[in-house]
Amino acid sequence: MYVLITDVDHFKQVNDTWGHMTGDAVLRALALKLRECTRSYEPSYRFGGEEFITLLKARNDRDACHAGLRINEAIAAHRIRFGAEQLSITVTSGLTRAHQGETLHRVLERADCAMYRGKQSGRNRCMFVDRALNVNQVQF
């Protein structure tokens, strides 16, 4: 089991430019895109603000990283329509494996750390963090 935390890049700018109703529409569109990009047994949950958590099932770290990157790329390629306008968003994600015996708090903390490292290093990326807290950008 893997946990992917996804955060909309520059979401405040969306609200400030187009208003909170558009911001809400962006969050709904993102939730729908997450549902479309994942398997039926991999749920996504809004985690507050503009963050979402997705529980991914994968055989290994490499497969999980492929899934995380695929999700990020699908979101970046998606156009959100509101009225006559279209808007594109990107997200930054933190991905980690949930190890047996770990608390949920610890797993979320690690994924959140990876996501923030992605924000600091340029946004629009998926970062993987292992149990030893080594963080790397997912690239294939």
C-alpha positions in Angstrom: 0.0 0.0 0.0 1.3 3.5 -1.0 0.1 6.9 0.0 0.1 9.8 -2.5 -0.5 13.3 -1.2 -1.4 15.7 -4.1 -1.5 19.5 -3.7 -2.7 21.9 -6.4 0.2 24.3 -7.4 -0.6 28.0 -6.9 -4.2 27.4 -5.8 -4.4 30.7 -4.1 -3.7 32.4 -7.4 -6.7 30.5 -8.9 -9.0 31.8 -6.2 -7.5 35.3 -6.4 -7.8 35.5 -10.2 -11.1 33.7 -10.9 -12.8 33.7 -7.5 -13.7 31.0 -5.0 -16.5 29.5 -7.1 -13.9 28.7 -9.8 -11.6 27.4 -7.1 -14.3 25.0 -5.9 -14.9 23.9 -9.5 -11.2 23.2 -9.9 -11.2 21.0 -6.7 -14.3 19.1 -8.0 -12.6 18.6 -11.4 -9.5 17.4 -9.7 -11.4 14.9 -7.6 -13.1 13.6 -10.7 -9.8 13.3 -12.5 -8.2 11.4 -9.6 -11.2 9.0 -9.7 -10.6 8.6 -13.5 -6.8 8.0 -13.1 -7.0 5.4 -10.4 -8.4 1.9 -10.0 -11.8 1.4 -8.3 -10.1 0.0 -5.2 -7.7 3.0 -4.9 -9.7 5.7 -3.2 -8.9 9.4 -3.1 -9.9 11.7 -0.2 -9.8 15.5 0.2 -7.3 16.1 2.9 -8.0 19.8 3.5 -7.6 22.9 1.5 -6.4 21.9 -2.0 -4.7 18.6 -0.9 -5.9 15.1 -1.7 -4.7 11.7 -0.5 -4.9 8.7 -2.7 -4.3 5.1 -1.5 -2.4 3.2 -4.3 -1.8 -0.5 -4.4 1.4 -1.5 -6.2 3.7 -4.5 -6.3 6.8 -2.4 -5.6 8.2 1.1 -5.4 8.8 1.3 -9.1 5.2 0.5 -10.0 3.9 3.0 -7.4 6.2 5.7 -8.8 4.8 5.0 -12.3 1.3 5.4 -11.0 2.1 8.6 -9.2 3.8 10.1 -12.2 1.0 9.0 -14.5 -1.6 10.7 -12.2 0.4 14.0 -12.1 0.8 14.0 -15.9 -2.9 13.3 -16.5 -3.9 16.2 -14.3 -1.5 18.5 -16.1 -2.9 17.5 -19.5 -6.5 18.0 -18.3 -8.4 21.2 -19.2 -11.0 22.4 -16.7 -13.9 24.3 -18.3 -15.8 26.9 -16.4 -18.2 29.0 -18.4 -16.5 30.0 -21.6 -13.0 29.7 -20.0 -10.5 26.9 -19.7 -8.0 26.4 -17.0 -5.0 24.1 -16.6 -3.6 23.2 -13.3 -0.6 21.2 -12.1 0.0 19.4 -8.9 2.9 18.4 -6.8 2.7 15.0 -5.1 4.5 13.2 -2.3 4.5 9.4 -2.5 5.6 6.8 0.1 5.0 3.2 1.0 3.0 2.4 4.1 5.0 -0.3 6.0 3.4 -2.8 8.3 3.2 -1.6 11.9 3.6 2.1 11.0 1.1 4.6 12.2 -1.0 6.5 9.6 0.4 9.7 11.1 3.9 8.6 10.3 3.1 7.6 6.7 1.3 10.9 6.0 4.1 12.9 7.6 6.6 11.3 5.3 4.5 11.7 2.1 3.8 15.3 3.1 7.5 15.9 3.6 8.2 14.6 0.0 5.4 16.8 -1.4 6.9 19.9 0.2 10.3 19.0 -1.2 8.7 19.0 -4.6 7.1 22.4 -4.0 10.5 23.8 -3.0 12.3 22.3 -6.0 10.0 23.6 -8.7 6.4 22.2 -8.4 4.6 20.1 -11.0 6.3 16.9 -10.0 5.9 13.7 -8.0 8.5 13.0 -5.3 9.1 9.6 -3.7 10.4 9.2 -0.2 11.6 6.0 1.3 11.5 4.9 4.9 15.0 6.3 5.5 13.7 9.7 4.3 15.6 9.8 1.0 13.5 11.9 -1.3 13.8 11.7 -5.1 11.9 13.1 -8.0 10.0 10.4 -9.9 11.3 10.3 -13.5 11.2 7.6 -16.2 
